[in-house]
Amino acid sequence: MGGLVGGGAPKPDTSALNAQIAENARLKASQETEQRKLAEEASGKRKALRGGSSGRSLLSDVRLNPEAGIEDKLGSGSTLGM
C-alpha cells in the first residue's frame, strides 16, 4: 500500500545519458565536417588534373603557329671577333 500513497520509487538519473547523446551528436557533426573537407580537397585535385585546356593561354599569339613559339634574342646580336 505504500506505493499508492507514498509516490513510488525515485526517477532514474538521466543526465549521463543526455550527456552521451549530446557528445554523440557533436562527434557526428565533426565527422561530417571532416568528410566534407576531404571531399572538397579531392574534388579540387580532380579539377586541377582535368584542366588541360588552360595550357593554351601559355602559347604565343604573335605567330600563326603558336606551338612554334617566338624567338627573342638578347643583346645586340653581334659576336666578338672569333
C-alpha positions as CSV (number, residue, x, y, z in Angstrom):
1,M,0.0,0.0,0.0
2,G,3.0,2.3,0.4
3,G,3.2,2.6,-3.4
4,L,-0.3,4.0,-3.7
5,V,0.2,6.8,-1.1
6,G,4.0,7.4,-0.9
7,G,4.6,8.4,-4.6
8,G,6.6,5.4,-5.7
9,A,10.3,4.9,-6.5
10,P,12.6,7.9,-7.4
11,K,13.1,8.5,-11.1
12,P,16.4,7.3,-12.6
13,D,19.2,9.9,-13.2
14,T,19.3,10.6,-17.0
15,S,22.0,13.3,-17.0
16,A,24.7,10.8,-18.0
17,L,22.5,9.5,-20.9
18,N,21.8,13.1,-22.0
19,A,25.5,14.0,-21.9
20,Q,26.3,10.9,-24.0
21,I,23.6,11.8,-26.6
22,A,25.0,15.3,-26.8
23,E,28.6,14.0,-27.2
24,N,27.5,11.6,-30.0
25,A,25.8,14.5,-31.8
26,R,28.9,16.6,-31.6
27,L,31.1,13.8,-32.8
28,K,28.8,13.1,-35.7
29,A,28.8,16.8,-36.8
30,S,32.6,16.9,-36.5
31,Q,32.9,13.7,-38.6
32,E,30.6,15.2,-41.3
33,T,32.6,18.4,-41.4
34,E,35.8,16.4,-41.9
35,Q,34.3,14.2,-44.6
36,R,33.1,17.4,-46.4
37,K,36.5,18.9,-46.2
38,L,38.2,15.8,-47.6
39,A,35.7,15.6,-50.4
40,E,36.3,19.2,-51.4
41,E,40.1,18.6,-51.4
42,A,39.7,15.6,-53.6
43,S,37.4,17.5,-55.9
44,G,39.9,20.3,-56.2
45,K,42.6,17.8,-57.1
46,R,40.5,16.2,-59.8
47,K,39.6,19.5,-61.2
48,A,43.3,20.6,-61.3
49,L,44.3,17.4,-63.1
50,R,41.4,17.8,-65.6
51,G,42.2,21.4,-66.5
52,G,44.2,20.7,-69.7
53,S,42.7,23.5,-71.7
54,S,44.4,26.2,-69.6
55,G,47.7,25.4,-71.3
56,R,46.6,27.2,-74.4
57,S,46.9,30.6,-72.6
58,L,50.7,30.0,-72.3
59,L,51.1,29.9,-76.1
60,S,52.1,32.9,-78.1
61,D,49.5,34.9,-80.1
62,V,52.2,36.6,-82.1
63,R,52.8,33.7,-84.5
64,L,50.4,31.9,-86.9
65,N,51.6,28.6,-85.3
66,P,51.7,29.3,-81.6
67,E,53.2,26.0,-80.7
68,A,56.4,27.0,-82.5
69,G,56.9,29.9,-80.0
70,I,58.7,33.2,-80.7
71,E,62.4,33.9,-80.9
72,D,63.7,36.8,-78.9
73,K,67.5,37.4,-78.8
74,L,69.1,39.2,-76.0
75,G,71.8,41.7,-76.7
76,S,72.9,43.5,-79.9
77,G,73.4,40.3,-81.8
78,S,77.0,41.0,-82.7
79,T,79.6,38.4,-81.9
80,L,83.1,39.2,-80.6
81,G,86.0,38.7,-83.0
82,M,86.4,35.0,-83.3
